[in-house]
């Protein structure tokens, strides 16, 4: 804990780097991911940039007792988080990563 911190001091340019790094979030599709571990259902929200699906961000939300409850909360969070109410922002390709084993 910095006891010499003063509110009147100048900020650094790096303090605002999250704004520059997060500009792509305004044009992102919001999806949810539910996983099962140790008897609990874990909900994470995925932000996928529509121009480059390989650029995405995942944020853990919470864990729930049942899959139904997790899905209900996921759909509510998804509607509240996404920028477009109708869900028109979609990733251009569902197969962004094409793996060829030949």
N, C-alpha and C positions, 0 to 999 in steps of 0.2 A: 504494500500500500504506500503510495507516494504522498507523504504528509506535506510536501512543499508545493503541491499542485495548486495553482491559482486559476480561477475562472477568467481572469482578465488577461491571461497570457495568450499569445498567438498560437493558432493551430498549425499543424503541419499539413503539407499537401497529401501525404500518405493517409491522413485521417479521413479523407474523402474518396479514397481509392475504390471503396465499395460501390459508389455511384457509377463510376466509369466501368467497372467490371460487371455491373449488373444491368447495363443498358439493354442487353439482349433479352432480359426477362420480360420486357413489355410486349415482345413478339414471341411469346413462348406458349406452347400447349401444355396444359396441366393434366397429368394423369396420376393415378394412385397405384401403389404397390402394397399388397397385403401378404405377409409371410407368417408362418406358424412356427413358433419356437417355445419349447418348455411349457406347453399347455396354454400359451397366450397367442393372440393374433396381433401382430405388429403392423401399424399403418405408417407408410411413408408417402410423401407427395413428391412427384417427379416433375420438374420443369424442363421441357425439351424445346430447344430453339427450332423454329420451323424452317429456317434457312439451312441449318447444319444440325441434323439429328444427333451427331456425335458429340455435340456440346449440350450437356444437360447437368442438372443439379438435383440432388436428392436431399430431402429434409424429413427427419423422423418426426412424427406427430404424437402418437400415443400407442398404448397397447390395450386390448379389450379381451373380455371373457369369451365371446363367441364370434364366429365369422360373420354372422348376420349383422351384429352390432358394428363390427369394424367396417363392413361394406356400407352400411347406412351412414356412418360418420364420414367415410371416405367420399361418398357422393355429395354430402352436404358441404364438406370442405372444398371439394372440387368446384362446385358451383359458386362458392363464395370467393375463392382465390382467383379464378381465371378472369382475365380482362374482358373477354367477350362473353356476354350472357348466353348467347345461342350456341356457343361452342364451335364457331366457324373456323378458328385458327387450328389447322391440322398439320401434322408433319407431312412433308411432300412424299416421303417414301416410308412404308412400313418395314421395308427390307433395307435399312440403311447400311447394315453390315452384311456383306455377301461373302461367305466363306466357301472357298473351293478347295477341296482336299486333294485335287490332282496335281 
